[in-house]
Amino acid sequence: MTIRIPPIQCLLTFEALARLRSVTQTADELCVTPSAVSHRIRQLEQILGTKLFGRADFSLTTEGIEYLAHVREGLATLAKFPTQNASPGRRKLRLAVTPTFARSVLLPRLKQFSDAYPEIDLTLQVSIPLLDVVAEDADLMVRFGTGRYADVEHLCLAKDEVTPMASPAFVREHGPFDSVMDMEGLPLLRSPLEPWRTWFAAHDLDWPEPTEGSQFNDIGLMCDAAAAGMGIALLRLKLAAPWLDNGTLVPLYPRHVPSPHAHYLCWRTGTMDRWECSAFAEWLKKSLS
């Protein structure tokens, strides 16, 4: 007789759903989609040949209550390995991340992760999908875009807002900026990562997308260029935070416009079965919330 052992991700999902009684909260805790939670529960029930949840409020059946005790006992046993007398092995995690997100958002927080998970060795690799600079062997990837990624599973990390920024010296020379029309005729810095049409449309401006002037494929470089007085840059508040904090950039207007893009953590199917990957994903989502 062949004994089929349920996949560990199904058991972890069952325990979390039984505890939280919410598909959404379970998905957030495990850093997966709600549909993945439902799929794993159905898979587990098919393997066991019995219903584990009885009603829509996710109350357990009699069999579910009994099985939950076994699952928790088994997970607790697995958590004890390796023993205290053994030398704990180090875990390797490779993260591909866009340059400015790494500098402005991730690195200021990374010591918190290292302190919380000293057994995980993290390798950071630069990734610029716009230029096809992609770390193929990365376990996890941070992408900036619309979130429509058919090739990977993904989790939204952080949305942001954009607003025009310039150096204090540029503002003194060309300001004041009381109206959006005060920008007309001034040099606008460009990046395919953050087109001006988002901000123009929000202010009912029929200005075309700039086709002349300095262009940058990295937001951090565009921040540096604006801080050096080269022109006005349309920048995200979170990514430009270091320049705003040290005063080398200032917003021209109080109104901020939601960016149509966001940062997403992406991974290939099966990656989150590795403990170090799920631990990092959960930590990163919480640190940015």
Salt bridges, closest charged atoms under 4 A:
GLU15 OE1 - ARG19 NH2 2.92
GLU15 OE2 - ARG72 NE 3.24
GLU29 OE2 - ARG19 NH2 2.82
GLU45 OE1 - LYS51 NZ 3.63
ASP57 OD2 - ARG21 NH2 3.32
ASP57 OD2 - ARG55 NH2 3.61
ASP115 OD2 - LYS111 NZ 2.85
ASP121 OD1 - ARG90 NH2 2.70
ASP121 OD2 - LYS92 NZ 3.04
ASP137 OD2 - ARG94 NH1 3.83
ASP139 OD1 - ARG94 NH2 2.96
ASP139 OD1 - ARG274 NH1 2.78
ASP151 OD2 - ARG143 NH2 3.24
GLU161 OE1 - HIS256 ND1 3.78
GLU173 OE2 - HIS174 NE2 3.78
GLU194 OE1 - ARG236 NE 2.49
ASP218 OD2 - ARG103 NH2 3.32
GLU276 OE1 - ARG91 NH2 2.83
GLU276 OE2 - ARG274 NH2 2.82
GLU282 OE2 - LYS286 NZ 3.10
